[in-house]
Amino acid sequence: MKRFLTKGALALILIATGSTAKAAFDVDFGIGYSRLSIDGKNAKDLDNADGAQANVAFTLKPSPAAAGLRFGFGIEASGYRNDYHQIDPITGDNVHRYHELDLFIPEVRLGYYIPFDHFFIEPSMGVGLAVGTYRVGHVHRWRHDDFEEDDDDRDITRANIALRPKIQIGYARDHWAVGLEASYLWTHLHFDDGIGGDVGELYGGAFFRLSF
């Protein structure tokens, strides 16, 4: 029995090694517009905020028998900021206040590539870890001199499971492709009293792909 299990394990390792050696892969670079939605009565400064996202993804084509199957991992990063100025009615000092949210999401992805001659559609689903950092702060500029004080009043980081369905539509040649992509992120991040809960991110942008 032990000899049988050993031979079976060796066979699986050889199969996996051979599959990996033959597997081709893609590298995608994407950038575009994103829009944030965040729950909480004290999160109005960032709810529906406009931002930008950049992403990179590495995708394997594991088997000729399932030519359209895609498996890989990706990293997305996006940022949002809402700021406003106030003039102190007594001193005349300029107080610049801001609210920021940065999102960083590493994830694994499973998708399917559907070609139409040189064009293609590729729907996929990502599951990962959303890491969000929420900051509230101010920059105080004194009226009678150039001295500034920059201070984060709150700096809170939270993490949770994230889901991201995504679709790409593109034009492909032998070793490259370009196209448009869209995705929606859902996660749950509670930062502080009245700030956070369900967090969503709608993204639309363009991508460039290198195929190896």
N, C-alpha and C positions, 0 to 999 in steps of 0.2 A: 504493500500500500504506500509506504514512504517513497519507494523508488518510482511508483506511478505518479505520485504528486510532484516529485522532483522533475520528472520528464515533462509533465504537463506545464509546470511553471517555466521551464526552459523554452518550451514551445511557444508559450504566450509571449515571453520576452523577445524571442526571435521574430515572431509575427509583428509585435509592436515596433521593434527596431526597423524591420523591413518597411513597414508602413510609413514610419516617420522619415526614413531615408528617401522614399519616393514622394512624399507629400510636398506639394507646392504651397506657397503662402502669399498673402497680400499684406501690404502695409498701407493704411488709409490715414490721411491728414485732413481734418475738417475744421472749418471755422464759420461762425455765423451769429445771427441774432437770437437772443433768448428772452423769455418773459417769465417772471417769477410770480407764483401765487403762494401765500403763506397765511395760515390761520393765526388768530389772536387779536384781541381788542387793542393791544398796544403795538401791533405790527403793521399799522396802516401806512407807515412811512415807506415800507418795502413791498407791501402787497401790490401786485400788478406793476412792479418796477421793471424797467427795460435794462438789459444787460448784454453781455457777449459771452460766447462759449468757444473754446478750442478743444479739440479731441484728437486722439491718435488711437488706432486699432491695429492689431496683428491677428490675421485670420488664416487658419489652416484649411486646406482642401484635402481631407484625410483619405479619401478612397475613390478610385475610378469607378467603382461599382455604384457609388452614390455621388455622381458628379456634381450635383447642385448643393450638397451639404456643406455648410461652413461652421467652423467652431474656432473660437479664439478669445481674446481678451482685449479690453480697451480701457482708456483713461480719459475722463472728461473733467474739465475745470471751467468754472464760470464765476462771474462776480457781479454784484449789484451794489449800488450806492445811491443814497438820497441825502442831499445836504441843503441847508438853508442858513441864512445869515440873520442875526439879530443885533440891533444897536441898543446897548444899555441906556435907558432913558436918563439915568443919573450921571454916569461917568462919560457916556459917549463912546465907550469901548466897543469894538467890533467883535462879536462872538459868532464863530462859525461852527454850527453843530452838524453832525453827520450820523447816519445809520448805514452799516455795511453788512453784507452777507456774502461770504465766499463758499462755494461748493466744490468739493473734490471727490470724484467717484471712480474708483477702480472697479471693474466688473468683468464677468465672463459672459460671452455672447454665443448664441446658437441661431443660425440663420439658414436661408435657402436661396441659392442663386438661380434666377430664371432668365435665360438669354432669349433675345429676339434679334437674330443676326448680330450686328455690332452693339445693339442696345440691350439693356438688362434692367430687371427689377430685383431687389434683394431685401425682403422683409427679414427682420431678426428680433430677438428678445434678449435683453441683458438683465442679469441679476448681479448686484454688487453691494458695496458698502458706501453709503453717502456720508461724507464727513463735512459738516457745516460749521463755520465760524462766524458768529454774530458779534458785531462791535457797535457800540454807541460811544461817541466821544465829542470833543469840542476843541477848537483852536481859538484861543483868546489873544487878541491883539490890543495892547494898550494904546489909548488915543494919543498920548503925549510922547511916545517913543516907538521904536521899531521892534520892541521885544515881543516875542510870541511864545505862548505856552500851548503845546499840543498834548492832549491827554485822552486816553481811552477810559471812559467811565465804566464800561462793561466790555468784557472780552470773554465770550463763552463758546466752547466747542462741544458739539454733540455728534453722535454717529448712530446710524441705523441701517437696516436692510433697505435697498432701493430696487425698484423695477423700472426698466426703460424699454418699451417697444420702439422700434425704429424702422424706417423704410428708406431705401436708397434707389434712385433712378439715375442711370448713367449711360455713357457711351464708352465702349471699350475697344482698345486695339490689343496687339500682342502682349505688351508689357506695361501698359498704363491704361488708366481710365479716369474720366472726369464726370461729375454729375452733381445732382442736388440731393439733399437728405433732410429728413425731419424726424423728430423724436419727441416723446413725452416722458418725463421723469416723475415718479411718485415715490415719496418716502414720508416718514413721520419723525420730525425733529422738534423737541420741546426745549427751548433755550432758557426761558425765564417766565415769570408770572405774566400772563397775557401776551406772550411772544412765542409763537411756534405752535406746532400741531401737525396737521397735514401740510406737506410742502410739495408743490408741483412746479415743473419747469417745462415750458413749451419751447422747442428749439427748431430753427430752420436755417439751413446754410448750404455751403458748397463743399465738395470734397475732391481730393486728388488721390489716386491710387497707383501704387507701384506693385507689379506682379512679378514673382520670382519662381 
